[in-house]
Amino acid sequence: MNLEEAKKKLEEYGQSHVLKYYDELSDGEKADLLQQIEDTDFAVLENCKNLGKSEGRGQFAPLAAMQVSEIEKRKDEFTKIGVEAIKAGKVAAVLLAGGMGTRLGSDNPKGMYDIGLTKHVYIFQRIIENLQDTVKAAGGAYIHLFIMTSEKNNDATVNFLKEHNYFGYPEDKVTFFKQDMAPASDYEGKVYMEGKGRISTSPNGNAGWYSSMLKAGLRDVILAEGIEWIDIFAVDNVLQRIADPCFVGATLNAVVDCGAKVVRKSAPDEKVGVMCLEDGKPSIVEYYELSQEMMDAKDANGDPAYNYGVILNYLFNEKALNEIAKKTLPLHVVEKKIPYIDENAELVKPEKPNGCKFEQLVLDMIHMLDSCLPYEVVREYEFAPIKNKEGVDSVESARELCKKCGIEL
């Protein structure tokens, strides 16, 4: 894109201020900014007007989970099916690792955070060690690991994993790709600038992983390798079991489009999304959308009907995903603190929300599918999220859970 084309595009969307400092930039910075303008979808900015408006949801109903007791009874049966699929190369994994460790007090990618006490134990290391358990269970069959980074942390992530020899995972089984970014704006839909030659952006939400894979040309790899199932999981859960054969086998055996790992809620009002049906199709109801009536509802066994919280570990059928990709996912407008340069080109780091970010969410992907198996796992063995430095879902709580699972720190 040349300068005239960039001007025309920006004028069309009312974003001409993006070029305010263009003449002050070096040739390299000019080229980068023009490329960013070309790549940016400014059309999303009109959604600012939807901030704070509740998106209409359908009719909710409970969706029963396959419980631990049944999984234990059928463990051998499911594991056999899962191992066969993994050995046949039909299963891949996608690590969602685009985030930074800011809330943990780190300027590095979150996966580089060291949770060790007497030795180095990095979050990335823990995840790959968990993945090696799957490899071992499948008789040494390595599964392809795709790692989604962001433009902000890609180079640091790639360099870190290379330096540590991928913690023993074969390099030819690891593929990196960057998540698409969305512009961040003020409440009027004017994009912020984070530098004189840089539009402020943020990752396009946890549903952006598949469209980002397609954009990176990775469907060719998926088809060439015969991959039929993709397990996606978040970087911040250090007890994450990845593509474990029992989960894979149970999902395949159920003949569904998707499997979702869930844990029993620790309290009726725990802040986790809950698997449910919405207008007869699988979905997730957010904790703040649960009515008192839904919290009080009971299933046939007398247990809470909306009792299974998602942990962001889903096994998707790739063909079903590709059908979804042909449709448009809903866009969620989120109020956030967005660093920006002021009229004097000084960087401002706001202390309270000052604008909008735009995200697509996995819950919408699931709702577009026809069927999903909620698969219960034991919280203490599979759910140790690290979102905060201390307190709930923190480095401290994750360390305690790791110790209980016999993991040396």
C-alpha positions in Angstrom: 0.0 0.0 0.0 1.4 3.4 -0.9 0.8 6.7 0.9 -2.0 7.8 -1.3 -3.9 4.5 -0.9 -3.4 4.7 2.8 -4.8 8.3 2.9 -7.8 7.2 1.0 -8.5 4.2 3.3 -8.1 6.3 6.4 -10.3 9.1 5.1 -13.0 6.5 4.3 -13.1 5.4 8.0 -12.5 8.9 9.5 -9.0 7.9 10.8 -6.8 10.4 9.0 -5.0 11.3 12.3 -3.1 8.1 12.0 -0.7 9.9 9.6 -0.2 12.9 11.8 3.6 12.2 12.4 4.2 10.4 9.1 6.8 12.9 7.8 8.8 12.5 11.0 9.2 8.7 10.6 12.2 6.9 9.2 11.8 5.0 5.9 11.5 1.7 7.8 8.9 3.2 10.2 6.9 4.6 7.2 6.8 1.2 5.5 5.7 -0.5 8.8 2.9 2.0 9.3 1.6 1.7 5.7 1.7 -2.1 6.1 -0.3 -1.8 9.4 -2.9 0.5 7.8 -3.3 -2.1 4.9 -3.7 -5.0 7.4 -6.1 -3.2 9.8 -9.8 -3.8 9.6 -11.2 -0.3 10.6 -14.8 -1.4 9.9 -14.9 -3.0 13.4 -14.6 0.4 15.0 -18.2 1.3 14.3 -19.1 -1.3 16.9 -18.1 1.1 19.7 -21.7 2.2 19.7 -22.6 -1.3 21.1 -20.4 -1.0 24.2 -22.5 -1.7 27.3 -25.5 -3.0 25.3 -26.3 -6.5 26.3 -26.2 -8.9 23.4 -29.4 -10.8 23.1 -29.1 -14.4 24.3 -31.5 -17.2 23.6 -33.3 -19.7 25.8 -30.9 -21.5 28.2 -31.3 -25.1 29.3 -28.9 -27.5 31.1 -26.4 -29.6 29.2 -25.4 -32.8 31.1 -21.7 -33.5 31.4 -20.0 -36.9 31.2 -19.0 -37.2 34.8 -15.7 -38.5 36.3 -17.4 -41.7 37.6 -18.5 -42.7 34.1 -15.1 -41.7 32.6 -13.3 -43.8 35.2 -15.5 -46.9 34.4 -14.8 -46.5 30.6 -11.3 -45.2 30.8 -9.7 -48.2 29.0 -12.2 -48.1 26.2 -11.8 -44.3 25.6 -8.0 -44.4 26.0 -7.7 -47.1 23.3 -9.8 -45.0 20.8 -7.7 -41.9 21.7 -4.4 -43.6 21.4 -5.3 -45.0 17.9 -6.3 -41.5 16.7 -3.1 -39.9 18.0 -0.9 -42.7 16.5 -2.7 -42.1 13.2 -1.7 -38.4 13.3 -5.3 -37.3 13.5 -4.9 -35.1 16.6 -3.0 -31.7 16.9 -2.9 -29.1 19.6 -3.0 -25.3 19.6 -1.5 -23.4 22.5 -3.0 -19.9 22.8 0.1 -18.0 24.0 -0.4 -14.5 22.7 -0.6 -12.9 26.2 2.0 -11.0 28.2 2.9 -11.5 31.9 1.9 -7.9 32.8 -0.5 -8.8 35.7 2.3 -11.0 37.1 4.7 -8.0 37.1 6.6 -9.3 34.0 7.3 -7.6 30.7 7.8 -11.0 29.0 5.3 -13.3 27.3 3.3 -15.1 30.0 4.6 -18.5 29.0 8.1 -17.4 30.0 7.1 -16.7 33.6 9.1 -18.8 36.1 7.0 -20.5 38.8 10.0 -22.5 40.2 11.0 -22.2 43.8 14.3 -24.2 44.0 14.9 -24.4 40.2 13.7 -22.8 37.0 10.2 -24.1 36.0 8.7 -22.0 33.3 5.0 -22.0 32.3 6.0 -23.1 28.8 8.1 -25.9 30.3 5.1 -27.2 32.4 2.9 -27.2 29.3 5.4 -29.2 27.2 6.0 -31.6 30.1 2.3 -32.2 30.2 2.2 -32.8 26.4 5.0 -35.3 26.8 2.7 -37.3 29.0 0.3 -37.7 26.1 3.2 -38.7 23.8 4.3 -41.3 26.3 0.7 -42.6 26.6 0.5 -42.9 22.8 3.6 -45.0 22.6 5.9 -42.2 21.6 3.7 -40.7 18.9 4.3 -36.9 18.8 1.4 -34.6 18.0 1.9 -31.4 16.0 1.9 -28.5 18.4 0.9 -25.1 16.9 1.7 -22.1 19.1 -0.3 -18.9 18.6 1.7 -15.8 19.5 0.9 -12.1 19.0 2.8 -9.4 17.3 3.8 -8.1 20.7 5.3 -11.4 22.0 6.2 -13.5 18.9 9.9 -12.9 18.7 10.5 -13.3 22.4 8.4 -16.5 22.5 10.2 -18.1 19.5 13.6 -17.2 20.8 12.9 -18.4 24.3 11.7 -21.8 23.2 14.6 -22.2 20.7 17.1 -21.3 23.4 15.5 -24.0 25.7 15.4 -26.6 22.9 11.6 -26.6 23.1 12.0 -28.4 26.5 12.7 -31.7 24.7 9.9 -31.5 22.2 11.0 -32.1 18.5 11.4 -28.8 16.7 9.8 -30.2 13.5 6.6 -30.8 15.4 6.3 -27.2 16.5 4.8 -24.5 14.3 4.3 -20.8 15.3 1.7 -18.4 13.9 0.6 -15.0 14.9 -2.9 -14.0 16.1 -4.6 -11.4 14.0 -4.9 -8.0 15.8 -7.8 -5.6 16.0 -7.5 -1.9 16.4 -8.2 -0.3 19.8 -10.0 3.0 20.0 -11.6 5.7 22.1 -15.3 5.6 22.8 -16.0 7.6 19.6 -14.3 4.9 17.4 -11.1 6.9 16.8 -8.1 4.6 16.9 -5.5 5.3 19.5 -1.8 5.6 18.4 0.7 3.8 20.7 3.6 5.6 19.0 4.1 8.1 16.2 4.2 5.3 13.7 2.1 2.6 15.3 -1.7 2.1 15.6 -2.7 0.7 19.0 -3.9 -2.9 18.6 -4.9 -5.9 20.7 -5.4 -9.6 19.9 -8.8 -10.3 18.3 -10.1 -12.6 21.1 -9.8 -16.3 22.0 -11.9 -17.3 19.0 -9.4 -15.7 16.6 -7.0 -18.7 16.7 -8.6 -20.6 13.8 -9.0 -17.7 11.4 -5.4 -16.7 12.2 -4.3 -20.3 11.4 -6.2 -20.0 8.0 -4.6 -16.6 7.3 -1.2 -18.1 8.0 -1.8 -20.8 5.4 -1.8 -23.6 8.0 -4.8 -25.4 6.7 -2.5 -26.8 4.0 -0.5 -28.4 6.8 -3.6 -29.7 8.6 -4.9 -31.4 5.4 -1.5 -32.7 4.3 -0.9 -34.3 7.7 -4.4 -35.8 7.9 -5.3 -33.8 11.1 -9.0 -34.2 12.0 -9.1 -33.0 15.6 -7.5 -29.9 17.2 -7.2 -29.5 21.0 -7.0 -25.8 21.9 -5.8 -24.7 25.4 -4.7 -21.6 27.2 -1.2 -20.8 28.3 -2.0 -19.9 31.9 -3.1 -23.3 33.2 0.0 -25.2 34.3 -1.8 -28.5 35.0 -3.4 -28.6 31.6 -3.7 -32.1 30.2 -3.3 -31.7 26.5 -5.0 -34.0 24.0 -5.0 -36.8 26.6 -6.1 -40.0 25.0 -9.1 -40.6 27.3 -10.6 -37.2 26.5 -9.9 -37.6 22.8 -11.4 -41.1 22.8 -14.5 -40.0 24.7 -15.1 -37.2 22.3 -14.7 -39.3 19.2 -16.9 -42.1 20.7 -19.7 -39.6 21.4 -19.7 -38.6 17.7 -19.9 -34.8 18.4 -18.3 -31.7 16.8 -16.5 -30.7 20.0 -15.4 -31.9 23.4 -15.1 -29.4 26.3 -13.2 -30.1 29.5 -15.2 -28.9 32.5 -14.8 -28.8 36.3 -17.5 -28.8 39.0 -18.0 -25.3 40.2 -16.4 -24.6 43.7 -19.5 -22.4 44.6 -22.8 -21.6 42.8 -21.5 -18.1 42.1 -17.9 -19.0 41.0 -16.8 -16.7 38.2 -16.5 -19.2 35.4 -18.5 -19.7 32.2 -20.8 -22.8 32.4 -21.7 -25.3 29.6 -25.3 -25.2 28.7 -27.7 -25.4 25.8 -28.9 -22.2 24.2 -31.8 -22.5 21.8 -31.1 -26.2 21.7 -27.4 -25.9 20.7 -24.3 -26.1 22.8 -23.2 -22.8 24.4 -21.6 -21.2 27.4 -23.5 -19.0 29.8 -21.2 -16.5 31.6 -21.3 -16.4 35.4 -22.9 -12.9 35.4 -25.7 -14.2 33.1 -26.8 -16.9 35.5 -30.1 -16.1 37.1 -31.0 -17.2 40.6 -33.4 -19.7 39.1 -30.6 -21.2 37.0 -28.3 -21.3 40.1 -31.0 -23.1 42.1 -32.0 -25.6 39.3 -31.2 -29.3 39.9 -30.6 -32.2 37.6 -32.0 -35.7 37.9 -29.5 -36.6 40.6 -30.3 -33.6 42.7 -27.0 -31.8 41.8 -26.9 -28.3 40.4 -28.0 -28.3 36.8 -25.6 -25.5 35.7 -22.6 -27.0 37.6 -19.8 -27.4 35.1 -17.4 -24.6 34.4 -15.2 -24.5 31.3 -11.4 -24.3 31.6 -10.6 -23.3 28.0 -9.6 -26.7 26.8 -11.6 -27.8 23.8 -11.2 -30.6 21.2 -12.7 -29.4 17.9 -13.5 -31.4 14.8 -11.5 -29.5 12.1 -14.0 -30.0 9.3 -16.8 -28.5 11.5 -14.5 -25.6 12.3 -13.8 -24.9 8.7 -17.6 -24.7 8.1 -17.9 -22.1 10.9 -15.0 -20.1 9.4 -17.2 -19.4 6.3 -19.6 -17.5 8.6 -19.1 -14.3 10.6 -18.6 -14.7 14.3 -20.2 -12.1 16.6 -17.9 -9.3 17.7 -17.8 -8.4 21.4 -16.9 -4.8 22.5 -14.8 -4.7 25.7 -13.9 -1.6 27.7 -10.2 -1.6 28.5 -7.2 0.5 29.6 -5.4 1.4 26.4 -2.0 3.1 26.4 -1.8 5.9 23.8 0.2 9.0 22.8 -1.4 12.4 23.6 -1.3 15.5 21.5 2.3 16.1 22.5 3.2 12.5 21.4 3.9 11.6 25.0 2.9 8.0 26.0 0.1 7.9 28.5 -0.7 4.7 30.5 -4.3 5.2 31.8 -5.3 4.1 35.2 -8.9 3.5 34.3 -10.6 2.2 31.1 -10.5 4.7 28.3 -11.7 2.9 25.2 -12.8 -0.2 23.3 -11.2 -3.4 22.2 -12.9 -5.9 19.9 -12.9 -9.6 20.4 -14.4 -12.8 19.1 -15.0 -15.5 21.7 -14.8 -19.3 21.7 -18.3 -19.5 23.2 -19.7 -18.2 19.9 -17.7 -20.9 18.0 -19.2 -23.6 20.2 -22.7 -22.2 19.8 -22.3 -22.5 16.0 -21.7 -26.2 16.3 -24.4 -28.8 16.5 -23.1 -30.9 19.4 -20.6 -30.8 22.2 -19.6 -33.3 25.0 -18.8 -31.6 28.3 -16.2 -33.9 29.9 -15.6 -33.6 33.6 -12.0 -33.5 34.9 -10.8 -33.3 38.5 -10.0 -29.6 39.3 -7.0 -30.4 41.6 -5.3 -32.4 38.8 -6.1 -30.3 35.8 -6.9 -26.7 36.7 -4.3 -24.4 38.0 -4.7 -21.1 36.2 -2.2 -18.3 36.7 -4.0 -15.0 36.2 -2.8 -13.0 39.2 0.5 -12.6 41.2 -1.2 -13.6 44.5 -4.6 -14.7 45.8 -7.2 -16.6 43.8 -6.0 -18.1 40.5 -2.5 -16.9 41.2 1.2 -18.0 41.0 0.9 -19.0 44.7 -2.3 -21.2 44.2 -0.8 -22.8 41.1 2.4 -23.7 43.0 0.4 -25.4 45.7 -1.6 -27.4 43.2 1.6 -28.4 41.4 3.1 -29.6 44.6 0.0 -31.7 45.4 0.4 -33.3 41.9 4.0 -34.3 42.8 5.6 -31.7 40.5 8.9 -30.5 41.7 9.4 -26.8 41.8 
